[in-house]
Amino acid sequence: MKTAISIPDNVFQDAEALARKLKKSRSELYSRAVREYVARYSTDGVTEALDSLYADGAAADEFTKTAARRTLRRSEW
């Protein structure tokens, strides 16, 4: 899909330089960037993955439970 967006000149220049460095097209760079941004802020996927993991009983051992509790205590929700 084609779309038009407006971004600051300095962001565009940085993106162009990165695309050249990575040997990627501008479209691929922007597509990957947006995909990563959406994934970062989409909590549904994380919740679904954790629900699936615990439903299967894969995380039932005591070490994993303890590590999960410690991680959750340090995480900001």
C-alpha distances in whole Angstrom, upper triangle without the diagonal:
4,7,10,13,17,18,22,23,25,22,20,23,23,20,20,23,22,19,22,25,23,22,18,15,14,10,12,15,13,11,14,16,14,14,18,18,17,20,22,22,22,25,25,24,27,29,28,29,32,33,33,35,37,37,38,41,40,40,44,46,48,46,43,44,46,43,40,43,43,39,39,42,40,37,36,34
4,7,10,14,16,19,20,22,20,17,20,21,18,18,22,21,18,21,24,22,21,17,14,12,9,12,14,12,11,15,16,14,16,19,19,18,21,23,23,23,27,27,26,29,31,31,31,35,36,35,37,40,40,41,44,42,43,46,48,50,48,45,46,47,44,42,44,45,41,40,43,41,38,37,36
4,7,10,13,17,18,20,17,15,19,20,17,17,21,21,18,21,24,23,22,18,15,13,10,13,14,11,11,15,15,13,15,18,17,17,20,22,22,22,26,26,26,29,31,31,31,34,36,36,37,40,40,41,44,43,43,46,48,50,48,44,45,47,44,41,43,43,40,39,42,40,36,35,34
4,7,10,13,15,17,15,13,17,18,16,16,20,20,18,21,24,23,22,19,16,13,11,15,15,12,13,16,16,14,17,19,18,18,22,23,23,24,27,28,28,30,33,33,34,36,38,38,40,42,43,44,46,45,45,48,50,51,49,46,47,48,45,43,44,44,41,40,42,40,37,35,34
4,7,10,12,14,12,11,15,16,14,15,18,18,17,20,23,22,22,19,16,13,12,15,14,11,13,16,14,12,16,18,16,17,20,21,20,22,26,27,27,29,31,32,33,35,37,37,39,41,42,43,45,44,43,47,49,49,48,44,45,46,43,41,42,42,38,38,40,37,34,32,32
4,7,9,12,10,9,13,14,13,15,18,18,18,20,23,23,23,20,18,14,14,17,16,13,15,18,15,14,18,19,17,19,22,22,22,24,27,29,29,31,33,34,35,37,39,39,41,43,44,45,47,46,45,49,50,51,49,46,46,47,44,42,43,42,39,38,40,38,34,33,32
4,6,8,7,7,10,11,11,12,15,16,16,18,20,21,21,19,17,13,14,17,14,12,15,16,14,14,17,18,16,18,21,21,21,23,26,28,28,30,32,33,34,36,38,39,40,42,43,45,46,45,44,47,48,49,47,44,44,45,42,40,41,40,37,36,38,35,32,31,31
4,6,5,6,9,10,11,12,15,16,17,19,20,21,22,21,19,15,17,19,16,14,18,19,16,16,20,20,18,20,23,23,23,25,29,31,31,32,35,36,36,38,40,41,42,44,46,47,48,46,45,49,50,50,48,45,46,46,43,41,42,41,38,37,39,36,33,31,32
4,5,5,6,9,10,10,12,14,15,17,18,20,21,19,18,15,17,19,16,15,19,20,17,18,22,22,20,23,26,25,25,28,31,34,33,34,37,38,38,40,43,43,44,46,48,49,50,48,47,51,52,52,50,47,48,48,45,43,45,43,40,40,41,38,36,34,35
4,5,5,6,9,10,11,12,14,15,16,18,20,19,18,15,17,19,16,15,19,19,16,18,21,21,19,22,25,24,24,27,30,33,32,33,36,38,37,39,42,42,43,45,47,48,49,47,46,49,50,50,47,45,46,46,42,41,42,41,37,38,39,36,33,32,33
4,5,5,6,9,10,10,12,14,15,16,18,16,16,12,15,16,13,11,15,15,13,14,17,17,16,19,21,20,21,24,27,29,29,29,32,34,34,35,38,39,39,41,43,44,45,43,42,46,47,47,44,42,43,43,39,38,39,38,35,35,36,33,31,29,30
4,5,5,6,9,10,10,12,14,15,16,15,13,10,12,14,11,10,14,15,13,14,18,18,17,20,22,22,23,25,29,31,30,31,34,35,35,37,39,40,40,43,45,45,47,45,44,47,48,49,46,44,45,45,42,40,42,41,37,37,39,36,33,32,33
4,5,5,6,9,10,11,12,14,15,15,14,11,14,16,13,13,17,17,15,17,20,20,19,22,25,24,25,28,31,33,32,33,36,37,37,39,42,42,42,45,47,47,49,46,45,49,50,50,47,45,46,46,43,41,43,42,38,39,40,37,35,34,35
4,5,5,6,9,10,11,12,14,14,14,11,14,15,11,12,15,15,13,16,18,17,17,20,22,21,23,26,29,31,30,30,34,35,34,36,39,39,39,42,44,44,45,43,42,46,46,47,44,41,43,43,39,38,40,38,35,36,37,34,32,31,32
4,5,5,6,9,10,10,12,11,10,8,10,11,8,8,12,12,10,13,15,15,15,18,20,19,21,24,27,29,28,28,32,33,32,34,37,37,37,40,42,42,43,41,40,44,45,45,43,40,42,42,38,37,39,38,34,35,37,34,31,31,31
4,5,5,6,9,10,10,10,9,7,10,11,9,10,14,14,13,15,18,18,18,21,23,23,25,27,30,32,31,32,35,36,35,37,40,40,40,43,44,45,46,44,43,47,48,48,46,43,45,45,41,40,43,41,38,38,40,37,35,34,35
4,5,5,6,9,10,10,11,10,13,13,11,13,16,15,14,17,20,19,20,23,24,24,26,28,31,33,32,32,36,37,35,37,40,40,40,43,45,45,46,44,43,47,47,48,45,42,44,44,41,40,42,41,37,38,40,37,35,34,35
4,5,5,6,8,8,10,9,12,11,8,11,13,12,11,15,17,16,17,20,21,21,23,25,28,30,28,29,32,33,32,34,37,37,36,39,41,41,43,40,39,43,43,44,41,39,41,41,37,36,39,37,34,35,37,34,32,32,33
4,5,5,6,5,6,6,9,8,6,9,12,11,11,14,16,16,17,20,21,21,24,25,28,30,28,29,33,33,32,34,37,36,36,40,41,41,43,40,40,44,44,45,42,40,42,42,39,38,40,39,35,36,39,36,33,33,34
4,5,5,6,8,9,12,11,10,13,15,15,15,18,19,19,21,24,24,25,27,29,32,34,32,32,36,36,35,37,40,40,39,43,44,44,46,43,43,46,47,48,45,42,45,45,41,40,43,42,38,40,42,39,36,37,37
4,5,8,10,11,14,13,11,14,16,15,15,19,20,19,21,24,24,24,27,29,31,33,31,31,35,36,34,36,39,38,38,41,43,43,44,41,41,44,44,45,42,40,42,43,39,38,41,39,36,38,40,36,35,35,36
4,5,9,10,13,10,9,12,14,12,13,17,17,16,19,21,21,22,25,26,29,30,28,29,32,32,31,33,36,35,35,38,40,39,41,38,38,41,42,43,40,37,40,40,36,36,39,37,34,36,38,35,33,33,34
4,7,9,12,10,10,13,14,13,15,18,18,19,21,23,23,24,27,28,31,32,30,31,35,34,33,35,38,37,37,40,42,41,43,40,40,44,44,46,43,40,43,43,40,39,42,41,37,39,41,38,36,37,37
4,7,8,6,6,10,11,10,12,15,15,16,18,20,21,22,24,25,28,30,27,29,32,32,30,33,36,35,35,38,40,39,41,38,39,42,43,45,42,39,41,42,39,38,41,40,36,37,40,37,35,35,35
4,5,5,6,9,10,11,12,14,15,17,18,20,21,23,25,26,29,30,28,30,33,33,32,35,37,36,37,40,41,41,43,40,41,44,45,47,44,41,43,44,41,40,42,42,38,39,41,39,36,36,36
4,5,5,6,8,10,11,12,14,15,16,18,20,21,23,24,28,29,27,29,32,32,31,34,36,36,37,40,41,41,43,41,41,45,46,47,45,42,43,44,41,39,42,41,37,38,40,38,35,34,34
4,5,5,6,9,10,11,12,14,15,16,18,20,21,22,26,26,25,27,30,30,29,32,34,34,35,38,39,39,41,39,39,43,44,46,44,40,42,43,40,38,41,40,37,37,39,37,34,34,33
4,6,5,6,8,10,10,12,14,15,16,18,20,21,24,25,23,25,28,27,27,30,32,31,32,35,36,36,38,36,36,40,41,43,41,37,39,40,37,35,38,38,34,35,37,35,32,32,32
4,5,5,6,9,10,11,12,14,15,17,19,20,23,24,23,24,27,28,27,29,32,31,32,35,36,36,38,36,36,40,41,42,39,36,38,39,36,34,37,36,32,33,35,33,30,30,30
4,5,5,6,8,10,10,12,14,15,17,18,22,23,21,23,26,26,26,29,31,31,32,35,36,36,38,36,36,40,41,42,40,37,38,39,36,34,36,36,32,32,35,32,29,29,28
4,5,5,6,9,10,11,12,14,16,16,20,21,19,21,24,24,23,26,28,28,29,32,33,33,36,34,34,37,39,40,38,35,36,38,34,33,35,35,31,31,34,32,29,28,28
4,6,5,6,9,10,10,12,14,15,18,19,17,19,22,22,21,24,27,26,27,30,31,31,33,31,31,35,36,37,35,32,34,35,31,30,32,32,28,29,31,29,26,26,26
4,5,5,6,9,10,11,13,14,17,19,18,19,22,23,22,24,27,27,28,30,32,32,34,32,32,35,36,37,35,32,33,34,31,29,31,31,27,27,30,27,24,24,24
4,5,5,6,8,10,11,12,16,17,16,18,21,21,21,24,26,26,27,30,31,32,33,32,31,35,36,38,36,32,33,34,31,29,31,31,27,27,30,28,24,23,23
4,5,5,6,9,10,10,14,15,13,15,18,18,18,21,23,23,24,26,28,28,30,28,28,32,33,35,33,30,31,32,29,27,29,29,26,25,28,27,23,23,22
4,5,5,6,9,10,13,14,13,14,17,18,17,19,22,22,22,25,27,27,29,27,26,30,31,32,30,27,28,29,26,24,27,26,22,23,25,23,20,20,20
4,5,5,6,9,12,14,13,14,17,18,18,20,22,23,24,26,28,29,30,29,28,31,33,33,32,28,29,30,27,25,27,26,23,22,25,23,19,19,18
4,5,5,6,10,11,11,12,15,16,16,18,20,21,22,24,26,27,29,27,27,30,32,33,31,28,28,30,27,24,26,26,23,22,25,23,20,19,18
4,6,5,8,9,8,9,12,13,13,15,17,18,19,21,23,24,25,24,23,27,28,29,28,24,25,26,24,21,23,24,20,19,23,21,18,17,16
4,6,8,10,10,10,13,14,14,15,18,19,20,22,24,25,26,24,23,27,28,29,27,23,24,25,22,20,22,21,18,17,20,18,15,14,14
4,6,9,10,10,12,14,15,16,18,20,20,22,24,26,27,26,24,28,29,30,28,25,25,26,23,21,22,22,19,17,20,19,15,14,12
4,6,6,8,9,11,12,14,15,17,18,20,21,23,24,23,23,26,28,29,28,24,24,25,23,20,22,22,19,18,21,20,16,15,13
4,5,5,6,9,10,11,12,14,15,17,18,20,21,21,20,23,25,25,25,21,21,22,20,17,18,19,16,14,17,17,13,13,10
4,5,5,6,9,10,10,12,14,15,16,18,20,20,19,22,25,26,25,22,21,23,22,18,20,21,18,17,20,20,17,16,13
4,5,5,6,9,10,10,12,14,15,17,19,18,18,21,23,25,24,20,20,23,21,17,20,21,18,17,20,20,17,17,15
4,5,5,6,9,10,11,12,14,16,17,16,15,18,20,21,21,17,17,19,17,14,16,17,14,13,17,17,14,15,13
4,5,5,6,8,10,11,12,14,15,15,14,17,20,21,20,17,16,18,17,14,15,17,15,13,16,17,14,15,12
4,5,5,6,9,10,10,12,14,14,14,17,20,22,22,18,18,20,19,16,18,20,18,16,20,21,18,19,16
4,5,5,6,9,10,11,13,12,12,15,18,20,19,15,16,19,17,14,17,19,16,15,19,20,17,19,17
4,5,5,6,8,10,11,10,9,12,15,16,16,12,12,15,14,11,13,16,13,13,16,17,15,17,15
4,5,5,6,9,10,11,10,12,16,17,18,14,14,17,16,13,15,18,16,15,18,20,18,19,17
4,6,5,6,9,9,10,12,16,18,19,15,15,19,18,15,18,20,18,18,21,23,20,22,20
4,6,5,7,6,7,9,12,15,15,12,12,16,15,12,15,18,16,16,20,21,19,21,20
4,5,5,6,6,7,11,13,14,11,10,14,14,11,14,17,16,15,18,20,19,21,19
4,5,8,9,10,13,16,17,14,14,17,18,15,17,20,19,18,22,24,22,24,22
4,5,8,9,12,15,17,14,14,18,18,16,19,22,21,20,24,25,24,26,25
4,5,5,9,12,14,11,11,15,16,14,16,19,19,19,22,24,23,26,24
4,6,8,11,12,9,11,14,14,13,16,18,18,18,21,23,22,25,24
4,6,8,9,6,7,10,10,9,12,14,14,15,18,19,19,22,21
4,7,9,7,7,10,12,11,13,15,16,16,19,21,21,24,23
4,6,6,6,9,10,11,13,15,16,17,19,21,21,25,24
4,5,5,6,9,10,11,12,14,15,17,19,20,23,23
4,6,5,6,9,10,11,12,14,16,17,18,22,23
4,5,5,6,9,10,10,12,14,16,16,20,20
4,6,5,6,9,10,11,12,15,15,18,18
4,5,5,6,9,10,11,13,14,18,18
4,5,5,6,9,10,11,12,16,17
4,5,5,6,9,10,10,14,14
4,5,5,6,9,10,13,13
4,5,5,6,9,12,14
4,5,5,6,10,11
4,5,5,8,9
4,6,8,10
4,7,10
4,6
4
